[in-house]
Amino acid sequence: MDATNLIAKLQGDAAQSLAALSVEQVLSKPVEALVPEALARETVRMGLEAWLKSDTALTVLERIVEAVVNELQREKRSLKEVLSADIRRAAHELLRRPFSPDRRLVLTIIDREPMREVVRALLLDTVLEFGRKASAPVAGVARGLGSLAKLAGETVKSRSGGLGSLVGAVSGEVERQVEKRAVEYVDAALGGVFAQLADIISDLRKADQAAELRIAAFDGVLELTATQLARELMNLDITGGAKVLRSGLEKWLANSESEKHLEQVARFVLTPDAKRPAREVLQEIGLLDVTREVATKQLAAHIQSIAASPEFASWLSAL
């Protein structure tokens, strides 16, 4: 077969059969031959290092965020209206599934000093407000004496330095006592509050209640409009977060421990199926047919494109 006929065939159906043959050859190889552990580890490292050294990576990220924000701002509907009803139903079904994590795990996560300070402040503010309202009648005794007791009040005022001073001192002492007792009460109750939170989250008997809370939170998110979501994305300062991430990754990669961590991840992902043919692994997870179809189609298109190029004809004639 001469070069002209070969080029013509490769621009037609022959490209499809050649692509299919190539894909089957690849699928027959073991996973470790296609993705060696050392290659996977080094590829991840090189990719991270290249991103960290890039002067334009953050600019690209800013451009992507800006495009997403602009698209969201053009959308006036709520997320509930945008999201498919089938997806919403599936999400509700997923959120309704019983899930009760270990109580100790929950406490380990939520019972932290910053969280304690927030809850303590909220409780203390509520208790103090209640205490102030409860003690208000004490301060209002003199104001509520009425005209009948006015003369007596003036008499006491002239003899003792003023009824207002007396009442002010009493009410001030009451408030101080309320504040003192409130602080003691809240500090004593704080542990119980976190214990009850852990019980609500982890108690199997309250799994339905916890599921309803998850669904309510999900539905609350869906009530947001796309415009509101766009505003929150801007408030997130994703670019600033990326700068922090880059700084952290730079320090991590400079640490000798990073090589060990990358090796552990690569081994965890690749070792279980390293000796098995890629075809077998893909078949097991239901992706063989779609992988074969997409890979063959894309490769055939590339073969046809290459065969149609003058460079390929020149290369072929030089053989």
Backbone torsions as a table, in degrees:
resi	resn	phi	psi	omega
1	MET	NA	129.1	-179.7
2	ASP	-81.2	170.8	-174.7
3	ALA	-62.7	-36.8	-178.1
4	THR	-63.9	-45.9	179.0
5	ASN	-64.9	-39.4	179.7
6	LEU	-62.8	-43.9	179.2
7	ILE	-62.8	-41.8	-179.7
8	ALA	-62.7	-42.7	180.0
9	LYS	-66.8	-39.5	-179.2
10	LEU	-69.0	-19.3	175.5
11	GLN	-86.5	-4.0	-179.5
12	GLY	-116.6	-137.6	-174.7
13	ASP	-66.8	-23.9	-179.0
14	ALA	-61.6	-30.2	178.6
15	ALA	-63.3	-37.9	-180.0
16	GLN	-66.0	-46.3	-178.8
17	SER	-68.4	-36.4	177.5
18	LEU	-66.7	-40.5	178.2
19	ALA	-64.1	-43.3	179.4
20	ALA	-62.2	-41.6	178.2
21	LEU	-62.6	-43.1	-179.6
22	SER	-64.0	-43.7	-179.4
23	VAL	-63.5	-42.5	179.9
24	GLU	-64.4	-35.4	177.1
25	GLN	-63.9	-41.9	179.1
26	VAL	-66.1	-45.0	-177.2
27	LEU	-65.1	-23.7	-178.7
28	SER	-78.9	-13.4	-177.9
29	LYS	-81.7	151.1	176.6
30	PRO	-67.8	155.2	-177.5
31	VAL	-57.3	-40.1	-176.9
32	GLU	-66.6	-23.4	176.9
33	ALA	-77.7	-32.5	179.8
34	LEU	-81.0	-40.0	-178.9
35	VAL	-131.6	80.1	177.6
36	PRO	-59.6	144.2	-177.5
37	GLU	-56.9	-44.2	-178.8
38	ALA	-64.4	-38.4	179.4
39	LEU	-66.1	-42.9	179.5
40	ALA	-61.3	-44.7	-179.2
41	ARG	-63.3	-45.2	-177.7
42	GLU	-69.9	-34.6	179.0
43	THR	-64.3	-42.6	178.4
44	VAL	-63.1	-45.2	-179.7
45	ARG	-62.5	-47.3	-178.4
46	MET	-63.7	-38.7	178.6
47	GLY	-63.8	-43.7	178.2
48	LEU	-63.7	-44.4	-179.2
49	GLU	-63.7	-39.6	179.5
50	ALA	-65.0	-40.9	179.2
51	TRP	-65.4	-39.8	-178.5
52	LEU	-68.2	-31.2	-178.4
53	LYS	-85.6	-13.1	-176.2
54	SER	-71.1	131.2	177.2
55	ASP	-82.4	-16.9	-175.1
56	THR	-105.3	-4.8	-176.5
57	ALA	-59.6	-43.7	-179.7
58	LEU	-68.6	-34.1	177.4
59	THR	-63.9	-41.7	177.4
60	VAL	-63.0	-43.1	178.8
61	LEU	-61.3	-43.6	177.9
62	GLU	-59.5	-39.9	-179.3
63	ARG	-66.6	-39.6	178.7
64	ILE	-65.2	-46.1	179.8
65	VAL	-61.4	-42.5	179.9
66	GLU	-62.4	-40.8	179.3
67	ALA	-64.7	-42.2	179.0
68	VAL	-64.2	-44.5	179.9
69	VAL	-61.6	-44.3	-179.9
70	ASN	-63.0	-40.0	178.8
71	GLU	-65.3	-41.8	179.3
72	LEU	-66.3	-37.7	-179.0
73	GLN	-67.5	-25.4	177.1
74	ARG	-77.2	-20.1	-178.7
75	GLU	-90.8	116.5	-175.7
76	LYS	-94.1	-10.1	-178.1
77	ARG	-78.3	163.4	174.8
78	SER	-77.7	164.1	178.5
79	LEU	-62.6	-31.4	178.3
80	LYS	-62.3	-39.4	-180.0
81	GLU	-74.7	-30.1	-178.9
82	VAL	-77.5	-39.9	-174.8
83	LEU	-75.1	139.9	179.2
84	SER	-61.3	141.5	178.5
85	ALA	-61.4	-35.0	179.1
86	ASP	-64.3	-40.1	179.1
87	ILE	-68.3	-39.4	178.4
88	ARG	-62.5	-43.2	179.2
89	ARG	-64.3	-41.5	178.9
90	ALA	-63.7	-39.8	178.9
91	ALA	-64.9	-42.3	177.7
92	HIS	-61.5	-43.5	179.8
93	GLU	-62.8	-40.6	178.8
94	LEU	-65.3	-43.3	-178.4
95	LEU	-69.5	-23.9	179.6
96	ARG	-78.4	-14.9	-179.5
97	ARG	-61.6	135.0	-178.0
98	PRO	-64.1	131.7	177.5
99	PHE	-145.2	115.4	-178.6
100	SER	-130.3	94.1	-179.2
101	PRO	-67.5	161.5	179.2
102	ASP	-59.7	136.8	-175.5
103	ARG	-60.5	-40.1	-179.9
104	ARG	-64.9	-36.3	177.5
105	LEU	-64.0	-43.8	179.7
106	VAL	-61.2	-46.0	-179.7
107	LEU	-63.8	-37.5	178.4
108	THR	-60.9	-35.8	-177.4
109	ILE	-79.5	-45.0	-171.6
110	ILE	-91.7	-27.5	-174.8
111	ASP	-87.1	72.0	178.9
112	ARG	-117.5	156.2	-174.3
113	GLU	-57.6	-46.4	178.1
114	PRO	-59.8	-40.0	178.1
115	MET	-66.5	-39.4	177.5
116	ARG	-60.9	-41.6	-179.1
117	GLU	-64.2	-39.7	179.2
118	VAL	-64.9	-49.8	-178.9
119	VAL	-64.4	-40.1	179.3
120	ARG	-60.5	-45.0	-179.6
121	ALA	-62.9	-41.2	179.6
122	LEU	-65.3	-45.6	179.6
123	LEU	-63.6	-45.0	-177.2
124	LEU	-63.4	-41.7	179.4
125	ASP	-62.3	-42.0	-179.9
126	THR	-66.1	-45.4	-178.5
127	VAL	-65.9	-41.8	179.7
128	LEU	-65.0	-40.0	179.1
129	GLU	-63.0	-41.7	176.9
130	PHE	-63.8	-41.8	-179.4
131	GLY	-63.6	-39.4	179.0
132	ARG	-64.6	-41.1	179.2
133	LYS	-67.5	-37.2	-179.5
134	ALA	-69.0	-31.5	-177.9
135	SER	-88.6	-7.0	-177.7
136	ALA	-57.9	-39.7	179.6
137	PRO	-57.5	-30.5	179.5
138	VAL	-62.4	-44.7	179.9
139	ALA	-71.8	-22.5	-177.0
140	GLY	-90.9	3.2	-179.1
141	VAL	-61.0	-49.0	-177.6
142	ALA	-65.7	-39.8	-178.7
143	ARG	-66.5	-23.4	-177.9
144	GLY	-98.8	12.8	-177.7
145	LEU	-67.6	-33.4	179.4
146	GLY	83.4	175.2	-176.4
147	SER	-65.4	-29.1	-178.1
148	LEU	-63.2	-34.1	-176.5
149	ALA	-99.6	5.5	-175.8
150	LYS	-62.9	-43.5	-179.0
151	LEU	-62.3	-42.6	178.4
152	ALA	-63.4	-37.4	179.1
153	GLY	-64.5	-42.0	179.0
154	GLU	-64.3	-36.8	179.5
155	THR	-64.2	-46.6	179.0
156	VAL	-62.4	-37.5	-179.0
157	LYS	-62.8	-42.7	-178.6
158	SER	-69.5	-28.3	-175.4
159	ARG	-93.2	-27.9	-170.8
160	SER	-119.9	6.6	177.8
161	GLY	94.5	1.5	173.9
162	GLY	119.7	128.0	176.4
163	LEU	-63.9	-35.3	-180.0
164	GLY	-61.3	-39.1	179.3
165	SER	-65.4	-40.1	-179.8
166	LEU	-64.0	-48.5	-179.6
167	VAL	-64.5	-40.3	178.6
168	GLY	-61.2	-40.1	179.1
169	ALA	-65.8	-42.2	-179.5
170	VAL	-64.5	-48.0	-178.1
171	SER	-66.1	-35.9	177.5
172	GLY	-63.5	-40.9	178.0
173	GLU	-66.1	-39.6	178.0
174	VAL	-60.6	-45.0	179.7
175	GLU	-63.0	-40.0	178.5
176	ARG	-63.7	-40.8	179.2
177	GLN	-66.8	-40.2	178.6
178	VAL	-61.8	-45.2	-179.9
179	GLU	-62.5	-43.0	-180.0
180	LYS	-62.4	-47.7	-179.4
181	ARG	-67.5	-34.9	-179.8
182	ALA	-63.8	-44.3	178.8
183	VAL	-60.9	-44.6	179.0
184	GLU	-62.4	-42.7	-178.3
185	TYR	-64.8	-47.1	-177.9
186	VAL	-64.2	-43.5	179.0
187	ASP	-60.8	-38.6	179.6
188	ALA	-72.0	-32.4	-175.2
189	ALA	-85.1	-15.2	-172.1
190	LEU	-59.0	-45.4	179.0
191	GLY	-59.7	-39.6	178.9
192	GLY	-65.3	-35.4	179.0
193	VAL	-62.6	-47.4	179.8
194	PHE	-67.1	-35.2	177.2
195	ALA	-62.8	-42.0	179.1
196	GLN	-67.3	-38.8	176.0
197	LEU	-60.9	-44.3	178.9
198	ALA	-62.4	-38.9	179.1
199	ASP	-64.2	-42.9	-179.5
200	ILE	-60.9	-40.4	-176.3
201	ILE	-77.7	-36.2	-170.0
202	SER	-104.6	-14.9	-176.2
203	ASP	-74.0	120.5	179.6
204	LEU	-58.6	-32.1	-179.0
205	ARG	-68.9	-16.9	179.8
206	LYS	-110.6	20.4	-177.8
207	ALA	-61.9	-38.5	179.3
208	ASP	-64.2	-41.2	178.9
209	GLN	-63.6	-42.8	179.0
210	ALA	-64.4	-38.1	178.6
211	ALA	-63.6	-41.5	178.4
212	GLU	-63.4	-36.2	177.0
213	LEU	-64.4	-41.7	179.0
214	ARG	-63.5	-43.5	-179.6
215	ILE	-64.9	-41.4	179.3
216	ALA	-61.5	-41.5	178.8
217	ALA	-64.7	-42.1	178.9
218	PHE	-62.6	-45.8	179.1
219	ASP	-64.3	-34.0	176.8
220	GLY	-62.9	-40.5	177.4
221	VAL	-63.7	-40.1	-178.5
222	LEU	-66.5	-21.5	178.6
223	GLU	-73.9	-15.6	178.0
224	LEU	-64.7	144.3	173.3
225	THR	-86.5	160.6	177.9
226	ALA	-61.0	-33.4	178.3
227	THR	-64.4	-41.9	177.4
228	GLN	-62.9	-41.6	178.8
229	LEU	-62.9	-39.1	178.0
230	ALA	-61.3	-42.6	179.7
231	ARG	-63.2	-40.4	179.5
232	GLU	-68.2	-34.7	176.3
233	LEU	-62.2	-40.0	177.5
234	MET	-65.8	-39.5	179.8
235	ASN	-67.5	-26.0	-178.9
236	LEU	-65.6	-25.8	-176.7
237	ASP	54.1	62.6	-177.0
238	ILE	-60.3	-38.2	179.2
239	THR	-63.1	-42.6	176.7
240	GLY	-61.8	-39.9	177.0
241	GLY	-64.2	-37.8	178.3
242	ALA	-64.0	-36.3	177.3
243	LYS	-63.1	-42.3	177.8
244	VAL	-63.5	-42.7	179.4
245	LEU	-62.4	-44.0	179.1
246	ARG	-60.6	-42.4	179.4
247	SER	-62.0	-43.6	179.7
248	GLY	-65.7	-41.1	179.7
249	LEU	-67.0	-36.8	177.5
250	GLU	-60.1	-44.6	179.2
251	LYS	-66.1	-38.9	-179.1
252	TRP	-66.5	-44.9	-179.5
253	LEU	-66.0	-30.1	178.5
254	ALA	-73.4	-17.4	179.9
255	ASN	-83.8	137.1	-179.3
256	SER	-62.8	-21.3	-179.9
257	GLU	-67.4	-23.6	-175.9
258	SER	-62.1	-37.5	179.1
259	GLU	-61.7	-40.8	178.7
260	LYS	-65.3	-42.2	180.0
261	HIS	-65.2	-43.8	178.7
262	LEU	-62.5	-38.8	178.3
263	GLU	-64.1	-41.8	179.2
264	GLN	-63.4	-42.4	179.8
265	VAL	-65.6	-46.1	-179.9
266	ALA	-61.3	-41.8	179.3
267	ARG	-65.8	-41.3	-179.6
268	PHE	-62.5	-40.6	-176.7
269	VAL	-77.1	-40.9	-169.1
270	LEU	-97.7	-32.5	-171.5
271	THR	-58.9	-44.2	-176.1
272	PRO	-56.3	-32.8	-176.4
273	ASP	-116.2	14.5	-172.8
274	ALA	-58.0	-38.5	-174.8
275	LYS	-87.8	-10.6	-175.4
276	ARG	-85.8	147.6	175.3
277	PRO	-62.9	144.8	179.9
278	ALA	-58.5	-35.7	179.2
279	ARG	-58.0	-43.3	-177.5
280	GLU	-66.5	-41.3	179.8
281	VAL	-65.3	-45.1	179.9
282	LEU	-65.6	-37.1	177.8
283	GLN	-62.8	-39.6	-177.8
284	GLU	-64.0	-34.5	-178.7
285	ILE	-100.1	9.9	173.4
286	GLY	78.5	19.8	-175.7
287	LEU	-114.6	6.5	-175.4
288	LEU	-65.1	-51.4	-174.9
289	ASP	-62.1	-45.5	-178.2
290	VAL	-69.0	-36.0	177.5
291	THR	-64.7	-45.0	179.9
292	ARG	-62.6	-44.5	-177.7
293	GLU	-64.6	-49.1	-177.4
294	VAL	-66.6	-44.6	-178.5
295	ALA	-63.3	-43.2	-180.0
296	THR	-63.9	-44.3	-179.6
297	LYS	-62.3	-46.1	-178.5
298	GLN	-67.6	-42.5	-179.3
299	LEU	-66.5	-40.0	178.2
300	ALA	-61.2	-41.5	178.7
301	ALA	-63.0	-39.0	178.2
302	HIS	-67.0	-41.1	179.4
303	ILE	-62.1	-44.9	179.4
304	GLN	-62.7	-39.9	179.6
305	SER	-65.5	-42.8	179.6
306	ILE	-66.1	-43.8	-178.5
307	ALA	-63.3	-28.0	-179.0
308	ALA	-83.9	-6.1	-175.7
309	SER	-86.1	145.9	176.4
310	PRO	-60.9	-32.3	-179.7
311	GLU	-61.7	-38.6	179.6
312	PHE	-67.7	-41.6	178.7
313	ALA	-61.8	-41.6	178.3
314	SER	-64.9	-42.9	179.4
315	TRP	-62.9	-43.1	-177.3
316	LEU	-66.7	-40.5	-179.1
317	SER	-69.3	-21.8	-179.5
318	ALA	-82.9	-8.2	-178.9
319	LEU	-72.0	NA	NA
